[in-house]
């Protein structure tokens, strides 16, 4: 029996939840528990690939679960932006699980069953966000994602972890309830619908000043996008184990944030309306400021994970800029950067975790000469850094190219300068790390003893994500085609 496309779409949300029961039952059998995680991830990725193939063949798919009140319920659909997010998240779930097996076992972490279970719930929430057909559905799964990742942030149970968790939960819940929920309700009253619609939902019947305020509420309300001043949760969450940092920075949380902003810009406001709103320019300047300021703060961090956290804050605003520019190249660049940043940043966090479990080092100043002990890890760090910087042979080259082109199309010279300076700052805070690892200042720091690479599952994960950083440079066409499909659906109303 062939499973219907509607069933496949619903399974993407339900399957990770179903795996939680198996994970709990297998809590005393680690090999089985981790096999369940990987198998579920593989099946989930296969389901998303099926939806991708159907969408590229022209399938239009919408699923309604039930109404909470008349006209307000859980609805799902497939469209290119959601499929892009779901493909990245489901694939990287598999890779992160592989990494976590090596990391968690080598580090002797406790509560591993809770870790894998919360991870699965978070991925279910990500699928709900990716395929949400309206703002109500997106909001509910957005909140589930916040709550399911809180136990991951506080995993170690230390006072520092609890404090980091309080900041994480406090900022994300405050922004979503004070700003995002208010914006969703206001949209319902102004537009009469919460459905994501090509060209937007306002149709010129609303006061531009009201819509300008709404746009600000949406961008600030999606705290997971970490635009300043609502960014502190992200460095605070660095108390979590490295697989969680990878989940937060590449797979789930921050990508859910920038994805939500992009979806709201494209399908609630629309590309025609955004340039007409007075707050769009303010938010573009704020995103440009975030790009530069977070890069400058990153340069001053000696903790490797903290440096990477501020790098993420900077990189997320690239995607926000792509959405707010409302130009063809901006949409292409923002869409592609979701994928490019995911593979680059997850590789960097994987490397940071590998250094910690193998050598016990967390501070950059202690990492002189470690390239001789961990050549694969530090080579991977170098390649991923090139992708984040946006130079060949890193995949980030293409997304940054389109973002600069989009800024040119919109005549945003400040953003062009900000993007250029940011890339120089990326070089300044990323490349010295692998350079000093292989060419330390003091030759006595050059350790030529036995290699101490990470455990094999973690090392495999690092190699796979590094290869994708290179593949996305050499063969970006499938990603470009998907980004072009996103642009086409956003522009559907123009024709």
Order of alpha helices (4+ residues) and beta strands (2+ residues): alpha-alpha-beta-beta-alpha-alpha-alpha-alpha-alpha-alpha-alpha-alpha-alpha-alpha-alpha-alpha-alpha-alpha-alpha-alpha-alpha-alpha
